[in-house]
């Protein structure tokens, strides 16, 4: 396992990939805690795109522990896992579009007021519909970014909505620009 100290992470683009339930969010929370001990928390933005643990997948960092004081924390408790909840392609797309509408303001807020450190929990959910470029642009503004993204087979079935293909393309674009990739599980 890599060092979680700030000195090992600052200035790097770190991508944490894996199947559901493999500890991506827990690792991100540990990294956040480590950074908060050694950095000015006002320099950290955390965009938590994950659905609540109540859905049986995902999990918000605030469900794991207390978000350190001073961290700019954006999240919506209305995010749903579209492939698990949607019964048809249309429903999957409607839920994915709703998620995107909930999350887009957080990305735009970061673009307007970037911080040196950007952390994103479950970035892949943002990529299901629409252009991922705003999020990629946000990542480009950060001196350090640490991002979790889904990469696996458990959620591959999207009822023909093509969100899985969009997600895989997005994750591949993150892989291309990441300095470090941590594969969980």
C-alpha positions in Angstrom: 0.0 0.0 0.0 1.3 3.5 -0.9 2.1 6.1 1.7 -1.0 8.2 2.7 1.1 11.1 3.9 0.5 14.5 2.2 4.1 14.6 0.9 3.5 11.4 -1.0 0.3 12.8 -2.7 0.7 16.6 -3.2 1.5 17.6 -6.8 0.2 14.2 -8.1 -2.9 13.1 -10.0 -4.0 9.9 -8.3 -6.8 7.7 -9.5 -8.4 5.0 -7.3 -10.3 2.4 -9.3 -12.2 -0.8 -8.4 -15.4 -2.7 -8.2 -18.1 -1.7 -5.8 -17.5 -2.5 -2.1 -13.7 -2.7 -2.5 -12.8 0.3 -0.2 -12.3 3.1 -2.7 -14.2 5.6 -0.6 -12.6 4.4 2.7 -9.2 4.9 1.2 -10.2 8.4 -0.1 -11.4 9.3 3.4 -8.1 8.2 4.9 -6.2 10.3 2.4 -8.5 13.3 3.1 -7.8 12.9 6.9 -4.0 12.7 6.2 -4.1 15.8 4.0 -6.2 17.7 6.6 -3.5 17.1 9.2 -0.7 18.5 7.1 -2.3 21.0 4.8 -4.5 24.1 5.1 -8.0 22.5 4.8 -9.2 25.6 3.0 -7.1 24.5 0.1 -9.1 21.3 -0.3 -12.3 20.8 -2.3 -14.1 17.5 -2.0 -16.9 16.8 -4.4 -18.7 13.7 -3.2 -20.7 12.3 -6.2 -21.4 8.9 -4.6 -24.9 7.7 -3.8 -25.7 7.1 -0.2 -24.7 3.7 1.3 -28.5 3.1 1.7 -28.6 2.0 -1.9 -26.2 -0.9 -1.3 -23.4 0.6 -3.4 -21.3 3.7 -3.1 -21.1 5.6 0.1 -20.5 9.2 0.9 -17.3 10.1 2.8 -19.5 11.8 5.4 -21.0 8.4 6.1 -17.5 7.0 6.8 -16.4 9.8 9.2 -16.4 13.5 9.9 -15.3 15.8 7.1 -12.4 17.9 8.4 -13.3 21.5 9.3 -12.5 24.0 6.5 -12.7 21.5 3.6 -15.1 22.8 0.9 -17.5 19.8 0.8 -20.1 19.5 -2.0 -22.6 16.6 -2.1 -26.2 15.7 -2.8 -28.1 13.1 -1.0 -30.5 12.8 -4.0 -27.9 10.9 -6.2 -29.1 7.5 -7.1 -27.3 4.5 -8.7 -29.1 4.6 -12.1 -28.2 1.1 -13.3 -29.4 -0.5 -10.0 -32.6 1.5 -9.7 -33.7 2.0 -13.4 -35.7 -0.8 -14.8 -35.6 0.4 -18.5 -33.1 2.2 -20.6 -35.3 5.3 -20.4 -35.4 5.2 -16.6 -31.6 4.6 -16.4 -31.1 7.7 -18.6 -33.6 9.8 -16.6 -31.9 8.9 -13.3 -28.4 9.5 -14.8 -29.6 12.9 -16.1 -31.0 13.8 -12.7 -27.7 12.9 -11.1 -25.8 15.1 -13.6 -28.1 18.0 -12.9 -27.5 17.6 -9.2 -23.7 17.4 -9.6 -23.0 19.9 -12.3 -23.3 23.0 -10.0 -20.5 21.6 -7.8 -18.2 21.2 -10.8 -19.1 24.7 -11.9 -18.4 26.1 -8.4 -15.0 24.5 -8.5 -14.2 25.9 -11.9 -15.2 29.4 -10.6 -13.2 29.1 -7.4 -10.5 26.3 -7.7 -8.5 25.2 -4.8 -5.0 23.6 -5.1 -6.4 20.1 -4.0 -9.4 18.6 -5.6 -10.8 15.3 -4.3 -13.8 13.5 -6.0 -15.6 10.5 -4.7 -17.2 8.4 -7.5 -16.4 10.6 -10.4 -17.7 8.0 -12.9 -21.3 8.8 -12.0 -20.9 12.2 -13.5 -19.9 10.7 -16.8 -23.0 8.6 -17.5 -24.7 11.3 -19.6 -23.4 14.6 -21.1 -20.0 15.9 -21.8 -17.4 15.1 -19.2 -15.2 18.0 -20.2 -16.3 20.4 -17.4 -15.0 17.8 -14.9 -11.8 17.1 -16.8 -11.3 20.9 -17.0 -11.7 21.1 -13.2 -9.2 18.4 -12.7 -6.8 20.3 -14.9 -7.0 23.3 -12.6 -6.0 21.4 -9.5 -2.3 21.1 -8.6 -3.3 17.8 -6.8 -6.2 15.6 -7.5 -7.3 12.3 -6.0 -10.3 10.7 -7.6 -12.2 7.5 -7.1 -14.0 5.9 -10.0 -16.0 2.7 -10.6 -14.2 0.1 -12.7 -15.7 -3.4 -12.7 -18.4 -5.7 -14.0 -21.0 -5.8 -11.2 -22.8 -2.7 -12.6 -22.1 -3.4 -16.3 -25.8 -4.0 -17.2 -27.4 -0.7 -18.1 -30.6 -2.0 -19.8 -29.3 -0.6 -23.2 -28.8 3.0 -22.0 -25.1 3.1 -22.9 -24.1 4.7 -19.6 -21.6 1.9 -19.0 -19.9 2.7 -22.3 -19.7 6.4 -21.5 -18.4 5.6 -18.0 -15.6 3.3 -19.4 -14.6 6.0 -21.9 -14.4 8.6 -19.1 -12.4 6.2 -16.8 -10.0 5.6 -19.7 -9.5 9.3 -20.1 -8.7 9.6 -16.4 -6.2 6.7 -16.7 -4.5 8.5 -19.5 -3.8 11.7 -17.4 -3.3 10.1 -14.0 0.2 10.0 -12.5 -0.7 7.1 -10.2 -3.4 4.5 -10.4 -4.4 2.5 -7.4 -6.6 -0.6 -8.2 -8.7 -1.8 -5.3 -9.6 -5.5 -4.9 
